[in-house]
């Protein structure tokens, strides 16, 4: 596993650097960073999937194991808020205060621990649920495009010139438009790939005909 360990280490260090750079230099909000370690988690799982599957014998035990860091992370973030020097009323009324508290490195760490643990619990619970194969098959095909372009949709719906009010309408519009845009881009990508394959075959046709000619 040496090469896998190196790849995982480089991605982890790069992700940590991205978090600090985004906060200190780009001034990204904390919600940009709450899921940034999932890319590393996916790479890590793909690298050591067989090892983990051989060790995980009980889904129930895995849920309990994930619930412990989730609970500890929630408590730690609560302590961060209570010891911030601001009153709970002020934190609730001014979102900028909570955003500032959540930019503390330890808060980012606790938030990612909670989010990752909850995702593990969610997927364990979803193993007991029969999903719609057509719907989730469709979402699986365009999942990469959703990942790439949902941030653009979020920016278009809430920016300096246009701000969609209401968190629920905003969330629904983000999901709906992200899926629609991802499907459109996926189709465009497929069309370009077909055109590229066709052009490659056309350009290679003379050389293939030449090789087939009798000498």
Number of C-alpha atoms within 10 A of each C-alpha: 7 7 9 14 13 11 14 17 14 12 18 18 11 12 18 15 11 14 20 18 13 16 17 11 8 9 11 15 15 21 13 12 21 20 14 15 19 15 13 19 15 11 16 18 14 11 17 13 12 10 10 11 10 8 8 11 10 8 14 13 11 15 18 12 14 19 17 12 17 22 14 14 22 17 13 16 20 13 12 17 19 13 10 15 8 13 11 12 8 12 17 11 10 10 10 13 15 18 14 13 19 22 21 14 13 15 22 20 18 22 23 20 21 22 18 20 21 18 13 16 20 12 13 15 13 11 10 8 9 7 11 8 9 9 9 12 12 12 16 12 13 20 16 12 20 23 12 11 16 19 13 12 17 18 13 15 18 13 10 8 7 10 12 14 10 8 9 9 11 16 13 11 16 20 15 14 17 22 21 14 18 23 19 14 16 18 13 12 13 12 12 12 12 12 12 12 11 12 12 11 12 11 10 11 11 11 10 11 9 10 9 9 7 5 5
